[in-house]
Amino acid sequence: MPSLGFLGTALAIVAVFGLLVFVHELGHFLLARRAGILAREFAIGFGPKLFSFKPGETLWSVRLLPLGGYVRMAGEDVEGEPLKPGQRVRLERDGDVVRRIHLDAPEGSVVVRSDLERGLRLTVEEGGEERTYPVARDAEIVSGGEAIQIAPWDRQFGSKSLLDRFWVLVAGPLFNLLLAAVLFSLLALLSGVPNPAPVVGQVGPETPAAAAGLRAGDVIRAVNGQPVASWDDLQRAIGESTADALAVDVERDGRDFRAVVRPKRQFFIAQMTNTAQIELLPGDEVTAIDGTPLESVTQAEALLEAAAGRPVRLTVLRDGRPVDVSYDLGKYRLTLGERRIIGIYQERTFSVWAALVDGPKETVLWIGRIFASLGALFQSHHPLDQLGGPVAIFKLTGDAAQRGFSTLLFWTALLSINLGVFNLLPIPALDGGRLLFLAIEAVRGRPIDQAKEGLVHLIGFALLLLFIVLVTWNDIQKLFLG
């Protein structure tokens, strides 16, 4: 596959993160609209606005910092009283009904009292007399050239039932999981749904399996006497064997026979710092170090150790062709892994129905794996070393884009699941933190004071930013400082 180049890779990264954030916030937005909550703004990113438009009551904006997004709902956070007694305002009315209230109007009417949530009434003093006007439900308050629509109580987040608020909060993560299922289904539609049985779908030409006489449709029953019941069992048996030759028991057209397969050893980059600067990708197959063909990981480690203090030349296979890449052992750390290849490929089914079923199955499988990883993370002595922040995620997304559309699709699905699961964690400022406050409200029978809850979320957001800074610095150290 030809290289995307810097611009193509950057566009792919922007597209992936834009999609993930948009889908997440779309979940919140649609369920808020369904519940009748006023959504003041739908934002992609944080910080200063790059551009915005307002086709209805919601402002749609794209902001400078691509670190997430938000839907700003009326009443979700504490909103101050916009009108205060003694304040001068200029009113725009349709008959007696107030449509717009302009603040900072030196020659305007004087506010006596206002109720813009329940009664929708505004009393002002005009010419020495008090007059009370009804206020439209969608009236706007204009200040500094910006118009903000008022939110009657029944259009505020806090006015809705616990169930409505639950669905609004959980919809963002849920939409991320649904997106992952759709992407996995699309991937299955393009690449086929793998058959879990140990059936050979294809045999690569000039491979150990081809030399041993294996064919498409063969059913593998055992490897070195070890029974295999699934494709995963088959891969595990091949990977765990240290023998130079594998005794493979095969069933073909109703008869059984044994084939002797001699696996090819393949060495690949398992982990490396700063790979982007020397045009290497995790997973690249390494065939030689300083011109010496590789035969084992132990040999590779010895060759790398012998080259300490000077540049070393790696020969890697790129699009089937050998490419030499030089790098300085003093600046980069390299770990090689080994896999045993026999040249058979899993049987795949190309079916719309099978693809639709496979997407949700893969999503559930990866949710389980992510929770298992989180459990292992909390038991680790150095958890930060195992985490990747924005820099690492951007880089890995770029690597996936370089490897092709299918790889990028798979990686996007994984990111979407991670985003959904992470947001469900009971951490203040995240959706899971707000869900925790809903649970407390359900147990105690009344909500926690909104100002106190807001303070908890503010502290949580500050700690979250600190955490992002720490993992970002960790990324920089691993990727750029070696």
Phi, psi and omega in degrees: 000130179294149181295141178287335186080172184298313184295316180297318179295317179298318179295322178296318179297314179298318181297316181296310183290324176299317179297313182298314181291317181300314182295318179300309182290331177298323177301310178301315186297312184294320180287329174294315178299318181298325180277355180084017180275138177285118175265108185287323184210142172242108188242137169254116183094175179234170176087202184299146178288134171273315172199160182204162173208158185223088181285340180214230181273354181251132174275125177257124185222153170242128186244169194294314188269114185277059184247019180142212180185183179197156167246117182270108183259143179298129175083357179291323174242167182297128177244125181292158177291118185289332183245135180236144178305138181092349181285140178267134182222156173247129185257139168252122185238152170250094192071237177267351186276125180285125178256326181219142178237113180266122177277172177054049178248096187304328183259012186275187178287157181260127179289128175262308175202159181212149173219096184260007180253311187246305182281336182053056178228147177226123178252126180230162176257123180229120179060034178084000180241146176274135177226138180249129181240143169288147181247131179298147181297332180250027178298156182240146173254124185252125178214128179061030179083358181251131181259128179240126181286138177289160181234099173305157186306320183287356176252009180262151182305315185292344181279346187275161180294162177304320182294317178298315181294324177301312183293325177297317183287321185279345185297324180299302176301322180297320178295326176296320178292322176295321177299317179300317179298319178296316181294319177296321177295319177297319178297318178294326178292323181280319187255350183093154178268121182295137175280121183291345180287156181280061181251131180285122179270326183203146177243124180291142178293146178055042177245165177305322180294319178296319179296330180275357176089014177288150182226163173298137181097346177296140176255121180274123182260328182201155175231119183053040178081356180267116182298144175236131181250350182212169178296324177297319177300319181297312179299320181295317181296320179292315183292326184276343181286138177253002182287150177289335180230143179251131173269108186253117177274124189236142170249126180221123178051041175084358178240153182253144173206169181244131176247144177256117184244130178255102185296150173266133176278134178233129181252136185222161178282109180278321180203140179201141175274145173061033183299329185297325185286342180240021171060041174244151179234141173305133183101346177302136178278127179258124182256337182203153173237121184052038177084354180269118179300141183273140178236339179201161177294323178299317178297318180298317179297323179293319179295319179293321179294322180293336182268007182303133178091000178217161177297144178240148182251120176259138171254118181239155175269123179232114184056038177082000182242143177288134179230131178268132179229128179256144176207162184262120181298338180286341184253341186230151173247136186229133174236127179259145173242167181232137172228152181254124187247131173246348172092027174248151183234147184294142176291139182232145179253128178257101184208136179298315181296316179298322179293319180296325178285323185293325182303304178298324179298315179296322180297313179298319179301315183286330174300315178299318180295322180293318178295324176296320178295321178297319178298317179293326181297318181291340179269354183282148177281338180228070185298326182297329181294340183260003183254148174243135178260199183304319182297312180296319181293318177300316182295314180295326176294318176298318177300316180297319179298322179294332184276349175126168186297317182297317179296319179295322179297314179298314181295321178297319178298317179296317178298320181297319177295315179300318179296317179296313181294315181301318182289343178272352178294141184285063180249129179308143181086341175267167179302321179297325177294319178291324176296325177297319177294326175296319179297319178297318178299319180296323182286315185273348176085001177205153183287154171288147179311129186298323180294319179293317178298319179299322179295319179298316180294324178296315178296318179298320179295319178297317178294325178295318177298319178298318178298317179298319178299317181296313182288332176293317176297323177298318177300313183298318179298316184287321187271328188241335182255359179072000000 
